Amino acid sequence: MSSFTKTANYGGYEMRKLSVDFLKALKDRSGVLNPILERVKMDDTLMLAIREGYINIYYRGGNLLRISPGKHGKIDYEAHFDKKYDDSNQHRVFQNLRLPAVIMSQAESRSWVSCVPMLKEIMDFWFCKHPKHEREFQQIVARENNRSPISQSTEYFITDIEYAVEKPRARFDMLAVHWPAGENGNECRAALIEMKYGDSAIAGKAGLIKHLKDINAFLSDKQKHKELLQTIEAQFEQLAGLGLIRHKECATGSKIQLNKYPKPQFIFLLANHNPRSSRLKTLLKDPEVRNHAASKLFDLRFFVSSDAGYGMYTDRMLNYRRYLKRLE
């Protein structure tokens, strides 16, 4: 899991964004990394995520490929596949592929592209033994709202997954832009999303109350809050520029602005809640949850899926009272 990198700028943290040279290497037809970007754009099982000057390409919520600037700046990029996935008892598949650890040409990028099916298979076998349902569904949510046939009608766009900072310690499953239909101009709202898969994940050390405490501490720091908005704005602009967010406004070159609505939404996406269980209803009646629902720092919402899908719309985001009433 990545965190912000310490720097002298932005109050001690660096925004998750890419350099101009990195963007050109991806976007330009002659760019060294362009074959990899085109592969991502043609494969909706892959997701490109922007980090602090590098990228991760996710498959089923796992990091299929990390690409970062090399030792020589503009002309080389280091490529890394997490070898933990290649734990076959028979033989190590990845090491036999002999892929270049440093990419300096489109031909070397194409070498990685040609091996994507094999890398996926390696990861499929690993996930069969070590399932990561929550992370896998995070990526599905991002795909539905960013790049699917319905994404031009949805009102939320995912800019990042697995976002974490050290001080104050906080982690968000997804960062998003809330751009309501009919909203004039480019004034949007930030949304922070926490996903829980199944009722067993809603309580305990990483449960709902823990996340409410964390976001309250994080947003209480005005500088960190400001940096978060800057990061989401930058990520949206760069992802849209790479063609990885489908939105009718993107073609006009509009830049989003989150400053008008500085109070972000904090959304719980509770996947596959068992309606026969009273566990969630009991937890939501905890006084601590009720107090956070009235927070002046964030607007607490609960995502109720659009029938059987994950398309995110404004009227599918229920406040605390409406959601509790729905459970009852």
N, C-alpha and C positions, 0 to 999 in steps of 0.2 A: 504494500500500500504506500502510495507516494504522499509526501507532505510538501509544504512550501519550503523553498530553499532560502537560507538566511542570506541577506544582502543588505547593503547600506540604504537601499531604496524602500519605499512603501512601508516605513515604520518597522523594518526588520524582516519583511517577507517579500518574496518576488511573485508576481502574478504568473499564473499558468497561461503562457502564450508562447508562440513561436517567433523566431527572428524572421526578418524579411528574406534572408538568404534561404532559410529552411522552407519557408512558404514557396519561394520560387522553385526550389528543388522538387517540391511536390506538384505544384500547379502548372508550371511551364511545360509545354509538350517536349521540350528538349531537356527538361530537368532530370537529374540523376534518379530521383525517387518517383518520378511521374508514373512509371508502370505499376508501382505499389499502390498509389492513390487510385489509379484506374481500376485495379483489381478490387479494391474496397468498394468502389462505387458500383461495380457490377455484381457484388455479392452481399446480399442483405443479411447474411449470417455473420458478417464482420463489422466491427465498429472501430473507428479511429478516434482516439481520445488524446487531447492536447495536455501535455504536462509542462514542467518548467524548462522549456527549451528543447524538449524531445517529444516523441509520440509513442503511445502504446496502441497496438491493434488487437482488439479483443475478439475472442471466439467463445461463445457459450459462457461469457463472463470471465474467462481466463485469458491471460496475456499470451497471445500467439506470437507476437513479434514486438520488440522494442527497438526503436531506431533513434539514435542520438548523434549529435555532431561529433566527428572524429578529431584527431589531433591536428589536422590541417585545415580546419574551418570550413570554407565553402565547398571544398572539392571532395570531401570524404565523410562517410557516415557509418557509425558502428551499428551492426545488427545483432540482436540477441534473442534467442529462443530459450525459454526456461527449461532446462534439462530435467527438472523434477518430473515433468510429464512423461519423459521417456524412461519408464521404469519396467519395461518388459522383462520378464524372467528369461526369455529366450535369447534376445540380443538387443543391443542399443540401436534403434532404427535411425535416430537423428544423426548420430556420428557418422553413419554410413552415407548420408546425403552429401556430406562435404560442401556445405554452403559457405559462401564467403563471409567472414566475420566483419569485413570492411567493404562497404559499397562505394565504388568510385566511378561507376558507369551504369548506364541503363541495362546493359547486358547482365551485370551482377544483380541488379534489382529484379530482372526477369528470372534469374536463377531462383530467387526466393519465391517469386510469384508461381513458378512452375511446380514448386514443392508444397504449396499451400494445402492441396488435398491430402498429402501425406502427413503434414503437420496436424491437420484437423483430425485425422484418424488416430494419431498418437494421443491427442488430447481426449478424443472420444473414449478410448480405452481407459485412460486415467480417471475421467469423470464417472465412468461406470463404477469404479471402485471407491472414488472419493467425490461423491456428488456435492455440488455447490448450487443448490436450487435458487437461493436468493440472488446471487450474482448473475445467474443465467437469466432470471426473469427481469433483472434490472436492464439488461441489454435488450430484451424483447420490448420493454416499455420505451426505451430510447428509439428503437427501430420504428415502432408504431407511430410515434409522434414526430420523428425527424425525417424519415425517408420512405414511409409506406404510401400507398395510393390515397390514404385518408389524411396524410399529414398537412395538406394545405387547408384542411377544414378544422384541425385541432387547434387548441388555444394554449398549448404548452410545448416548449421545445427544450430538450435535454442538452445541456452544454458539457456536462462532466459526470462521471461516475466515480465512486470510491474516493471522494475528496476528504482530505484530513489535514489538520493543523495540530501543532504541538502545544502551543500556549496562546490562549487557554485551550486545553485539549478538547477537540471536537472532531466528529466524523459525520459526513452526510453521504448517504448512498447515491444521491443524484442532486445536481444543481440544474436549475431550469429557468427559463424565461416564460412568464405568463403574459401572453399577448392576446387580450380578449378580442373576439370578432366584433367588428364595427368600431373599434378604438381608432380615433383619428390620429394620424401621425405615427410616431415611433416611440411613444411613451408607454413603457411596459413595467412589469413588476417582477422582482426576483422571487423564485420559489425554491425551497429546500425540501427535498423529499427523502423520507425514511421508509424503506420497504421491509416488511416482515413477512416471511413465508411460513404460514401455518401458525396455529395458536401457541405452540411451544416456544415461539420466539418473542412473544409480546411482554413477558415478565423477566425478572432476574437482572443480572449485571448489565445486559445489553438490551433491556426492555424499554417500553415506552417512557416510563418515568425517567430513566437514566438519560434518554435522548432529550427530553424536555429540559432537564437540568443543564445539559451540555449546551443546548442552543441558547438558553437564557444567559449563561455565562459568556458565550461567544459574542452574542449581539450586544451585551452590556459594554463591550469594548468598542467604542465608536470608531476607532481607527481600523480595527479588524473588519468591522461591518462595512466601512467604506471600501476597503481593499477587496472584500468579497464581491461587492457590486461591480467594481472595476474589472475583476477577473471574469465575471459572467458576461459582461458587455464585450470584452475582448475575445472570449472564446466563441460567443455567438457570431461575431463579425468574421472571425477566421474560419470557422466551420462553414458558414454560409458562403464565404469566398471560395472555399474548396469544393463547393457543390455537395456538401454533406448534410445540409438542412434544406428541405423543400418548403419554401414559403413564398407566396405570391409577392410579398414586399421585397424579398431579397434581390430580385432582378433589378430593382430601382436603385440599389446601392444604399438603401436607407440604413442608418446606424441606430440601434436601439438606445434608449436612455432610461435608466432605472432610478434616477435621482428624484423624479416627481413622486414616486411611491416608495420611500425608503424603508417602510415597514414590510418585510417580506412575508410571504405565506410559508408556513411550515406544515407540510402535508405528510400524513401517515397513509401509506399504501399497504393495506393489510391483505395480502394475497391468500386466498383459500381459507378464509375464516370459516370455522365449523358453526353453522347457525344453531346447532343443538347445544353448543357449549355456552355456559354462563360466565366463563372465565374473562372474556373481553369486557362484558358489561360490568362485571364486578370491579375490574381494574379501572375502568373509566370513571367509576363513581368515587374513586379515591380522592380525598380533598386536595391532594397535591396536583392531580391532573386537572381538577376543576379550577384551581388557582392559576395554573399556567394557561388555561383556555381563555382567561381574561387578561393575558399579558399585553402590555403596551409596546413590547419589542417585536412581536410577531403575531400573525393571524393564523391560529391553529385551524387546520382543515383535515377532513378525512375523505379520501378518494373512494367514491362508489363507482365501480366499473360501468362502462357504457355497454349495457347488456352483457355480452360475453367477451368484450374486448378491453383493450388498455388505452384506447383513444381518450385523451384528457381534455375535458371541457369544463368551463367555468361552473355550469350548473350541476356538475358531478362532484363538486368539492363542497361537502357539507360541513357546517360549523359544528362545534361541540354539542350544542343542544339538539340540533336536528339529527345528528348521527346517533346520539344516545337514544333519542325517541324512536329512531328507526330500529335500533336493536331491541327495544322493548315492545 
